Amino acid sequence: MNRTGADIVDIEIDLFLEALFRRHGYDFRHYAKASIRRRVLGLVSAVGAGTVLELMGRTLYEPTLLPEILAHLSVPVTEMFRDSAVFKALRKQVVPVLASWPRLRI
């Protein structure tokens, strides 16, 4: 792909991410550019869209597509939940502060 074509795809990805955020409230706009580019282009292929712009239109008008979009774009990292040091720090540093509040909404 020539540089101009790559630039156009990057613009399309930015527009898609903005549309996803504004329509559904999921914000992937600050993910690493190379990573999100790979994920979006993989999503285009997986859903049979011809272009990122076609994917954007479907994102805006086909809410049933949202779970598949999120599955492709999300980074399923669970390392934090397997690290006992994280839970120890939460218990010692965060829980006491939270316990000082009369009520929490999470």
N, CA, C and O atoms as a MOPAC input file, in Angstrom:
PM7 MOZYME 1SCF
protein

 N      0.86100 1    -1.17800 1     0.00000 1
 C      0.00000 1     0.00000 1     0.00000 1
 C      0.90200 1     1.23500 1     0.00000 1
 O      1.86200 1     1.30700 1     0.76800 1
 N      0.59700 1     2.18300 1    -0.84500 1
 C      1.41700 1     3.39000 1    -0.85700 1
 C      1.13900 1     4.22600 1     0.39200 1
 O      0.15300 1     4.00800 1     1.09600 1
 N      2.00200 1     5.15900 1     0.64300 1
 C      1.89200 1     5.96600 1     1.87100 1
 C      0.56400 1     6.70600 1     1.94700 1
 O     -0.01900 1     6.83200 1     3.02300 1
 N      0.09100 1     7.18900 1     0.82100 1
 C     -1.19100 1     7.89100 1     0.81000 1
 C     -2.31500 1     6.96200 1     1.23500 1
 O     -3.19300 1     7.36200 1     2.00100 1
 N     -2.30100 1     5.72800 1     0.74800 1
 C     -3.31800 1     4.74800 1     1.13200 1
 C     -3.26800 1     4.44000 1     2.61400 1
 O     -4.30700 1     4.30700 1     3.26100 1
 N     -2.06600 1     4.32500 1     3.15300 1
 C     -1.91500 1     4.06600 1     4.58800 1
 C     -2.44700 1     5.23800 1     5.39300 1
 O     -3.08700 1     5.04500 1     6.42700 1
 N     -2.18700 1     6.44700 1     4.92900 1
 C     -2.69200 1     7.63400 1     5.61400 1
 C     -4.21800 1     7.65000 1     5.62700 1
 O     -4.83400 1     8.00800 1     6.63100 1
 N     -4.82000 1     7.26000 1     4.50700 1
 C     -6.28000 1     7.24100 1     4.41700 1
 C     -6.85800 1     6.21800 1     5.38400 1
 O     -7.85000 1     6.49500 1     6.05900 1
 N     -6.24700 1     5.03800 1     5.45800 1
 C     -6.71900 1     4.01500 1     6.39900 1
 C     -6.60200 1     4.53200 1     7.83300 1
 O     -7.49600 1     4.30100 1     8.64600 1
 N     -5.51800 1     5.22200 1     8.14700 1
 C     -5.36900 1     5.77900 1     9.49600 1
 C     -6.47500 1     6.78900 1     9.80100 1
 O     -6.98800 1     6.82400 1    10.92000 1
 N     -6.84000 1     7.59700 1     8.83200 1
 C     -7.93900 1     8.55200 1     9.00800 1
 C     -9.25100 1     7.80200 1     9.23000 1
 O    -10.03300 1     8.15400 1    10.11300 1
 N     -9.48300 1     6.76700 1     8.42200 1
 C    -10.69900 1     5.96400 1     8.58500 1
 C    -10.76100 1     5.34500 1     9.98300 1
 O    -11.82000 1     5.33800 1    10.61100 1
 N     -9.63900 1     4.83000 1    10.46800 1
 C     -9.60500 1     4.22100 1    11.80000 1
 C     -9.93200 1     5.26000 1    12.86300 1
 O    -10.70500 1     4.98900 1    13.78200 1
 N     -9.34700 1     6.45100 1    12.74100 1
 C     -9.65800 1     7.52100 1    13.69600 1
 C    -11.15400 1     7.84300 1    13.69000 1
 O    -11.75600 1     8.02100 1    14.74900 1
 N    -11.74600 1     7.91500 1    12.51000 1
 C    -13.18000 1     8.20300 1    12.40400 1
 C    -14.01800 1     7.06900 1    12.99200 1
 O    -15.00800 1     7.32000 1    13.67900 1
 N    -13.62400 1     5.82500 1    12.72300 1
 C    -14.32600 1     4.67100 1    13.28400 1
 C    -14.28500 1     4.70400 1    14.81000 1
 O    -15.30800 1     4.50700 1    15.46500 1
 N    -13.09600 1     4.95400 1    15.37800 1
 C    -12.96300 1     4.98000 1    16.83700 1
 C    -13.78600 1     6.10900 1    17.44700 1
 O    -14.37500 1     5.94200 1    18.51500 1
 N    -13.83000 1     7.24400 1    16.78100 1
 C    -14.64700 1     8.36700 1    17.25000 1
 C    -16.12800 1     8.00100 1    17.19600 1
 O    -16.87700 1     8.29500 1    18.12800 1
 N    -16.54900 1     7.36000 1    16.10900 1
 C    -17.94700 1     6.94700 1    15.97300 1
 C    -18.31300 1     5.92300 1    17.05000 1
 O    -19.38800 1     6.00300 1    17.64500 1
 N    -17.42700 1     4.97100 1    17.29600 1
 C    -17.67300 1     3.95600 1    18.32300 1
 C    -17.83800 1     4.61700 1    19.69000 1
 O    -18.72500 1     4.25200 1    20.46300 1
 N    -16.98700 1     5.58000 1    19.97600 1
 C    -17.07700 1     6.29200 1    21.26000 1
 C    -18.37200 1     7.10000 1    21.35100 1
 O    -19.08500 1     7.02100 1    22.35100 1
 N    -18.66900 1     7.85900 1    20.33000 1
 C    -19.84400 1     8.73500 1    20.39000 1
 C    -21.15700 1     7.96600 1    20.34800 1
 O    -22.14000 1     8.39700 1    20.95100 1
 N    -21.19200 1     6.84100 1    19.65100 1
 C    -22.43300 1     6.06500 1    19.52800 1
 C    -22.64700 1     5.12500 1    20.70600 1
 O    -23.76200 1     4.98400 1    21.20700 1
 N    -21.55200 1     4.47400 1    21.15000 1
 C    -21.70300 1     3.41400 1    22.15100 1
 C    -20.96700 1     3.69000 1    23.46300 1
 O    -21.16300 1     2.96300 1    24.43700 1
 N    -20.12000 1     4.73100 1    23.50900 1
 C    -19.44400 1     5.09100 1    24.75100 1
 C    -18.17200 1     4.31800 1    25.05400 1
 O    -17.61800 1     4.45600 1    26.14500 1
 N    -17.69800 1     3.51500 1    24.12400 1
 C    -16.45400 1     2.76900 1    24.33700 1
 C    -15.31300 1     3.53800 1    23.69500 1
 O    -15.35200 1     3.86100 1    22.50800 1
 N    -14.29300 1     3.82700 1    24.49800 1
 C    -13.22000 1     4.71200 1    24.04200 1
 C    -11.92000 1     3.94500 1    23.83200 1
 O    -11.22500 1     3.60500 1    24.78900 1
 N    -11.60100 1     3.67900 1    22.57600 1
 C    -10.35100 1     3.02400 1    22.20000 1
 C     -9.42700 1     4.01900 1    21.50100 1
 O     -8.42700 1     3.62100 1    20.90500 1
 N     -9.75000 1     5.29200 1    21.56900 1
 C     -9.02500 1     6.30800 1    20.80200 1
 C     -7.58800 1     6.50000 1    21.25300 1
 O     -6.77600 1     7.03400 1    20.49900 1
 N     -7.26100 1     6.08000 1    22.45200 1
 C     -5.90300 1     6.31300 1    22.95500 1
 C     -5.08600 1     5.03100 1    23.04200 1
 O     -4.02000 1     5.02000 1    23.65800 1
 N     -5.56700 1     3.95600 1    22.43600 1
 C     -4.78500 1     2.73100 1    22.37000 1
 C     -3.57500 1     2.97800 1    21.47500 1
 O     -3.57700 1     3.90600 1    20.66700 1
 N     -2.56300 1     2.16300 1    21.61500 1
 C     -1.37100 1     2.26100 1    20.76600 1
 C     -1.80000 1     2.13500 1    19.30300 1
 O     -2.54200 1     1.22300 1    18.94000 1
 N     -1.33200 1     3.04800 1    18.48500 1
 C     -1.78000 1     3.13300 1    17.08700 1
 C     -1.56800 1     1.82800 1    16.31900 1
 O     -2.47500 1     1.36500 1    15.62700 1
 N     -0.38800 1     1.23700 1    16.43300 1
 C     -0.11000 1     0.01500 1    15.66900 1
 C     -1.02200 1    -1.12200 1    16.12200 1
 O     -1.52200 1    -1.88100 1    15.29200 1
 N     -1.23900 1    -1.24200 1    17.41000 1
 C     -2.07900 1    -2.30900 1    17.94400 1
 C     -3.53500 1    -2.13400 1    17.52200 1
 O     -4.16800 1    -3.08700 1    17.06900 1
 N     -4.06300 1    -0.93300 1    17.66500 1
 C     -5.46800 1    -0.71600 1    17.32500 1
 C     -5.67800 1    -0.84600 1    15.81800 1
 O     -6.73600 1    -1.29100 1    15.37500 1
 N     -4.68400 1    -0.46500 1    15.04000 1
 C     -4.77000 1    -0.60600 1    13.58400 1
 C     -4.90600 1    -2.08300 1    13.21500 1
 O     -5.77500 1    -2.44900 1    12.42300 1
 N     -4.04900 1    -2.93200 1    13.79000 1
 C     -4.13200 1    -4.37200 1    13.52700 1
 C     -5.49000 1    -4.92600 1    13.93200 1
 O     -6.08900 1    -5.71400 1    13.20100 1
 N     -5.97400 1    -4.51100 1    15.10300 1
 C     -7.24800 1    -5.02400 1    15.59900 1
 C     -8.42300 1    -4.56700 1    14.72700 1
 O     -9.31300 1    -5.36000 1    14.42100 1
 N     -8.42600 1    -3.30700 1    14.33300 1
 C     -9.52000 1    -2.79500 1    13.49800 1
 C     -9.49700 1    -3.47200 1    12.13100 1
 O    -10.54700 1    -3.87200 1    11.62700 1
 N     -8.33500 1    -3.60700 1    11.53000 1
 C     -8.26700 1    -4.24300 1    10.21700 1
 C     -8.65400 1    -5.72100 1    10.30700 1
 O     -9.26200 1    -6.25500 1     9.38000 1
 N     -8.31200 1    -6.37900 1    11.40100 1
 C     -8.76200 1    -7.75000 1    11.62200 1
 C    -10.26800 1    -7.81800 1    11.76900 1
 O    -10.90500 1    -8.75200 1    11.28100 1
 N    -10.83600 1    -6.83700 1    12.43700 1
 C    -12.28900 1    -6.75900 1    12.60800 1
 C    -12.98800 1    -6.54400 1    11.27100 1
 O    -14.01500 1    -7.16500 1    10.99600 1
 N    -12.43400 1    -5.66800 1    10.44300 1
 C    -12.99200 1    -5.42600 1     9.10100 1
 C    -13.10800 1    -6.75300 1     8.36000 1
 O    -14.13900 1    -7.05900 1     7.76000 1
 N    -12.04800 1    -7.52300 1     8.41100 1
 C    -12.04900 1    -8.81800 1     7.73600 1
 C    -13.03700 1    -9.79000 1     8.37400 1
 O    -13.77600 1   -10.47500 1     7.66600 1
 N    -13.05600 1    -9.85500 1     9.69000 1
 C    -13.90800 1   -10.81000 1    10.40900 1
 C    -15.39300 1   -10.58400 1    10.15200 1
 O    -16.16100 1   -11.54300 1    10.07800 1
 N    -15.80200 1    -9.33200 1    10.01700 1
 C    -17.23000 1    -9.04900 1     9.81300 1
 C    -17.58800 1    -8.91700 1     8.33100 1
 O    -18.74300 1    -8.66200 1     7.98900 1
 N    -16.60500 1    -9.08800 1     7.46200 1
 C    -16.87400 1    -9.03300 1     6.03300 1
 C    -17.10800 1    -7.63500 1     5.49700 1
 O    -17.76500 1    -7.46200 1     4.47000 1
 N    -16.57700 1    -6.63800 1     6.18300 1
 C    -16.69400 1    -5.26200 1     5.68400 1
 C    -15.58700 1    -5.03600 1     4.65100 1
 O    -14.49700 1    -5.59400 1     4.77300 1
 N    -15.86300 1    -4.24000 1     3.66400 1
 C    -14.86600 1    -3.96800 1     2.63800 1
 C    -13.82800 1    -2.96000 1     3.06700 1
 O    -12.67200 1    -3.02400 1     2.65100 1
 N    -14.25400 1    -2.01500 1     3.91300 1
 C    -13.36600 1    -0.94100 1     4.35200 1
 C    -13.67600 1    -0.61000 1     5.80700 1
 O    -14.67700 1    -1.05600 1     6.36800 1
 N    -12.79800 1     0.17400 1     6.39400 1
 C    -13.04500 1     0.64300 1     7.75700 1
 C    -14.27700 1     1.54200 1     7.77400 1
 O    -15.03900 1     1.52700 1     8.74100 1
 N    -14.47800 1     2.31800 1     6.72400 1
 C    -15.66200 1     3.18800 1     6.66700 1
 C    -16.95300 1     2.37200 1     6.62000 1
 O    -17.95500 1     2.76200 1     7.21800 1
 N    -16.93200 1     1.24700 1     5.91800 1
 C    -18.11300 1     0.37700 1     5.91200 1
 C    -18.35500 1    -0.16400 1     7.32800 1
 O    -19.49500 1    -0.23000 1     7.78800 1
 N    -17.27900 1    -0.54600 1     8.00600 1
 C    -17.38800 1    -1.00000 1     9.38700 1
 C    -17.96400 1     0.10200 1    10.26900 1
 O    -18.78500 1    -0.16600 1    11.14700 1
 N    -17.53500 1     1.33800 1    10.03700 1
 C    -18.04800 1     2.45300 1    10.82000 1
 C    -19.55600 1     2.59800 1    10.64200 1
 O    -20.28400 1     2.77200 1    11.62000 1
 N    -20.02300 1     2.52700 1     9.40600 1
 C    -21.46000 1     2.61400 1     9.16000 1
 C    -22.21900 1     1.51600 1     9.86800 1
 O    -23.26900 1     1.76000 1    10.46300 1
 N    -21.69300 1     0.31200 1     9.80500 1
 C    -22.34900 1    -0.80200 1    10.49200 1
 C    -22.31800 1    -0.60700 1    12.00500 1
 O    -23.26100 1    -0.98400 1    12.70100 1
 N    -21.24400 1    -0.02400 1    12.51000 1
 C    -21.13900 1     0.25500 1    13.94700 1
 C    -22.22500 1     1.23900 1    14.38100 1
 O    -22.80600 1     1.10100 1    15.45800 1
 N    -22.48900 1     2.21700 1    13.54600 1
 C    -23.49200 1     3.22300 1    13.87300 1
 C    -24.91300 1     2.67800 1    13.78400 1
 O    -25.77100 1     3.06500 1    14.57700 1
 N    -25.17300 1     1.78300 1    12.83000 1
 C    -26.54800 1     1.37200 1    12.54700 1
 C    -26.89700 1    -0.06600 1    12.90300 1
 O    -28.06000 1    -0.45500 1    12.80300 1
 N    -25.91800 1    -0.86300 1    13.31500 1
 C    -26.17000 1    -2.26000 1    13.68800 1
 C    -25.70200 1    -2.50900 1    15.12100 1
 O    -24.59700 1    -3.01200 1    15.32400 1
 N    -26.51200 1    -2.17100 1    16.10600 1
 C    -26.07700 1    -2.34600 1    17.49200 1
 C    -25.77600 1    -3.79900 1    17.85100 1
 O    -25.04500 1    -4.04800 1    18.80900 1
 N    -26.31800 1    -4.76100 1    17.11000 1
 C    -26.03100 1    -6.16900 1    17.40300 1
 C    -24.58600 1    -6.54000 1    17.08100 1
 O    -24.11200 1    -7.59500 1    17.50400 1
 N    -23.88600 1    -5.69300 1    16.34500 1
 C    -22.48500 1    -5.92100 1    16.00900 1
 C    -21.55000 1    -5.54900 1    17.16400 1
 O    -20.39000 1    -5.96100 1    17.17800 1
 N    -22.04000 1    -4.78800 1    18.11300 1
 C    -21.19500 1    -4.26800 1    19.18900 1
 C    -20.42600 1    -5.34500 1    19.95600 1
 O    -19.23000 1    -5.15800 1    20.17900 1
 N    -21.02600 1    -6.44600 1    20.36900 1
 C    -20.23700 1    -7.45200 1    21.10300 1
 C    -19.03500 1    -7.97000 1    20.30500 1
 O    -17.96400 1    -8.18800 1    20.87000 1
 N    -19.20900 1    -8.16500 1    19.00600 1
 C    -18.08400 1    -8.62800 1    18.19200 1
 C    -17.01000 1    -7.55100 1    18.06900 1
 O    -15.81700 1    -7.85500 1    18.08600 1
 N    -17.43000 1    -6.30500 1    17.94600 1
 C    -16.46800 1    -5.20000 1    17.89400 1
 C    -15.65000 1    -5.17700 1    19.17400 1
 O    -14.42200 1    -5.10300 1    19.13300 1
 N    -16.32400 1    -5.23900 1    20.30000 1
 C    -15.62100 1    -5.18100 1    21.58700 1
 C    -14.69500 1    -6.37000 1    21.77300 1
 O    -13.59800 1    -6.22100 1    22.31200 1
 N    -15.12000 1    -7.54600 1    21.33400 1
 C    -14.27200 1    -8.73800 1    21.45600 1
 C    -12.98500 1    -8.58900 1    20.64600 1
 O    -11.92400 1    -9.04100 1    21.07600 1
 N    -13.07700 1    -7.95500 1    19.47600 1
 C    -11.88500 1    -7.78200 1    18.64300 1
 C    -10.97500 1    -6.65400 1    19.12800 1
 O     -9.75600 1    -6.73100 1    18.97400 1
 N    -11.55400 1    -5.62200 1    19.70500 1
 C    -10.74100 1    -4.45900 1    20.08400 1
 C    -10.20700 1    -4.52500 1    21.50300 1
 O     -9.15900 1    -3.94800 1    21.79400 1
 N    -10.89400 1    -5.20400 1    22.37400 1
 C    -10.48300 1    -5.26500 1    23.77200 1
 C     -9.23200 1    -6.10900 1    23.93500 1
 O     -8.98500 1    -7.04500 1    23.17400 1
 N     -8.45700 1    -5.75900 1    24.93500 1
 C     -7.25900 1    -6.51400 1    25.26300 1
 C     -7.56700 1    -7.29400 1    26.53900 1
 O     -7.60800 1    -6.71700 1    27.62600 1
 N     -7.78400 1    -8.59700 1    26.41100 1
 C     -8.20700 1    -9.38300 1    27.56900 1
 C     -7.04000 1    -9.74500 1    28.48100 1
 O     -6.57100 1   -10.88400 1    28.48200 1
 N     -6.58500 1    -8.78500 1    29.24300 1
 C     -5.46200 1    -9.00500 1    30.14300 1
 C     -5.99600 1    -9.25800 1    31.54300 1
 O     -6.73100 1    -8.43600 1    32.09200 1
 N     -5.63000 1   -10.38400 1    32.11400 1
 C     -6.07000 1   -10.71800 1    33.47100 1
 C     -4.89600 1   -10.84600 1    34.41500 1
 O     -5.05800 1   -11.31300 1    35.54300 1
 N     -3.71800 1   -10.44200 1    33.97800 1
 C     -2.51900 1   -10.59500 1    34.79400 1
 C     -2.68200 1    -9.94900 1    36.16300 1
 O     -2.24000 1   -10.50800 1    37.16700 1
 N     -3.31900 1    -8.76600 1    36.21500 1
 C     -3.49900 1    -8.08300 1    37.48500 1
 C     -4.24200 1    -8.96800 1    38.48500 1
 O     -3.96300 1    -8.92000 1    39.68300 1
 N     -5.18000 1    -9.77000 1    38.00000 1
 C     -5.98900 1   -10.58800 1    38.89000 1
 C     -5.26800 1   -11.85200 1    39.34700 1
 O     -5.75600 1   -12.56000 1    40.22800 1
 N     -4.11700 1   -12.13500 1    38.75700 1
 C     -3.33600 1   -13.29800 1    39.16000 1
 C     -2.13400 1   -12.90800 1    40.00700 1
 O     -1.36700 1   -13.77600 1    40.42400 1
 N     -1.96000 1   -11.64300 1    40.26200 1
 C     -0.78000 1   -11.14500 1    40.97000 1
 C     -1.14200 1   -10.83600 1    42.41600 1
 O     -1.85200 1    -9.87000 1    42.69400 1
 N     -0.65100 1   -11.66200 1    43.33500 1
 C     -1.01000 1   -11.48000 1    44.74900 1
 C     -0.52000 1   -10.14300 1    45.29800 1
 O     -1.13300 1    -9.60000 1    46.21600 1
 N      0.56600 1    -9.60300 1    44.76000 1
 C      1.07700 1    -8.30700 1    45.22900 1
 C      0.06300 1    -7.19300 1    44.96000 1
 O     -0.05600 1    -6.25400 1    45.74700 1
 N     -0.65700 1    -7.30000 1    43.86000 1
 C     -1.67600 1    -6.30100 1    43.53700 1
 C     -2.77400 1    -6.33300 1    44.59400 1
 O     -3.19300 1    -5.28300 1    45.08100 1
 N     -3.24200 1    -7.52500 1    44.95300 1
 C     -4.30000 1    -7.63700 1    45.94900 1
 C     -3.82300 1    -7.18500 1    47.32400 1
 O     -4.58600 1    -6.59300 1    48.08700 1
 N     -2.58300 1    -7.45900 1    47.63400 1
 C     -2.02100 1    -7.01100 1    48.91100 1
 C     -1.98500 1    -5.48100 1    48.96100 1
 O     -2.34900 1    -4.88200 1    49.97300 1
 N     -1.54900 1    -4.85500 1    47.87300 1
 C     -1.50400 1    -3.38300 1    47.81200 1
 C     -2.90700 1    -2.80500 1    47.89200 1
 O     -3.12300 1    -1.80200 1    48.57300 1
 N     -3.87500 1    -3.42700 1    47.20100 1
 C     -5.26200 1    -2.96000 1    47.29300 1
 C     -5.76400 1    -3.04100 1    48.73400 1
 O     -6.37500 1    -2.10100 1    49.24400 1
 N     -5.50300 1    -4.15600 1    49.37200 1
 C     -5.97100 1    -4.36100 1    50.74200 1
 C     -5.34100 1    -3.35600 1    51.70600 1
 O     -6.01800 1    -2.85000 1    52.60100 1
 N     -4.05500 1    -3.06500 1    51.53100 1
 C     -3.35800 1    -2.17900 1    52.47300 1
 C     -3.53700 1    -0.69500 1    52.16100 1
 O     -3.60500 1     0.12600 1    53.07600 1
 N     -3.61400 1    -0.34300 1    50.86700 1
 C     -3.59700 1     1.07000 1    50.49700 1
 C     -4.94900 1     1.61300 1    50.03600 1
 O     -5.26600 1     2.77300 1    50.29700 1
 N     -5.72800 1     0.81500 1    49.37200 1
 C     -6.96200 1     1.31800 1    48.77100 1
 C     -8.17400 1     1.06900 1    49.66200 1
 O     -8.97000 1     1.97900 1    49.89400 1
 N     -8.31800 1    -0.14200 1    50.15500 1
 C     -9.49900 1    -0.48600 1    50.95500 1
 C     -9.64000 1     0.41700 1    52.18100 1
 O    -10.75200 1     0.86600 1    52.45900 1
 N     -8.57200 1     0.70700 1    52.92700 1
 C     -8.74900 1     1.61200 1    54.07500 1
 C     -9.27900 1     2.99500 1    53.68200 1
 O    -10.08500 1     3.57900 1    54.40600 1
 N     -8.83700 1     3.51100 1    52.55500 1
 C     -9.33300 1     4.81200 1    52.09700 1
 C    -10.80200 1     4.69400 1    51.71800 1
 O    -11.60800 1     5.55100 1    52.07800 1
 N    -11.14800 1     3.65200 1    51.00100 1
 C    -12.54300 1     3.45500 1    50.60200 1
 C    -13.44200 1     3.24600 1    51.81900 1
 O    -14.58400 1     3.70400 1    51.84000 1
 N    -12.92400 1     2.55600 1    52.82400 1
 C    -13.70500 1     2.28200 1    54.03200 1
 C    -14.00300 1     3.56000 1    54.81800 1
 O    -14.91700 1     3.57900 1    55.64200 1
 N    -13.25200 1     4.61000 1    54.57300 1
 C    -13.47300 1     5.86100 1    55.30100 1
 C    -14.65800 1     6.65100 1    54.74000 1
 O    -15.10000 1     7.61600 1    55.36400 1
 N    -15.16400 1     6.26900 1    53.60600 1
 C    -16.30200 1     6.94500 1    52.99500 1
 C    -17.60100 1     6.32900 1    53.51500 1
 O    -17.66500 1     5.12100 1    53.74100 1
 N    -18.63800 1     7.14900 1    53.70700 1
 C    -19.89100 1     6.60900 1    54.21200 1
 C    -20.60300 1     5.69700 1    53.20000 1
 O    -21.36600 1     4.81100 1    53.58500 1
 N    -20.34500 1     5.92500 1    51.90600 1
 C    -21.02200 1     5.14700 1    50.87000 1
 C    -20.19700 1     5.24500 1    49.59000 1
 O    -19.55100 1     6.26100 1    49.33500 1
 N    -20.22500 1     4.17100 1    48.78200 1
 C    -19.48800 1     4.13600 1    47.51700 1
 C    -20.41700 1     3.77000 1    46.37600 1
 O    -21.34200 1     2.97400 1    46.53500 1
 N    -20.15500 1     4.36100 1    45.23100 1
 C    -20.85800 1     3.96400 1    44.00100 1
 C    -19.78200 1     3.61200 1    42.98200 1
 O    -19.00400 1     4.46700 1    42.56000 1
 N    -19.75300 1     2.36800 1    42.60200 1
 C    -18.71200 1     1.90400 1    41.67400 1
 C    -19.38200 1     1.40800 1    40.40600 1
 O    -18.70200 1     0.96900 1    39.47900 1

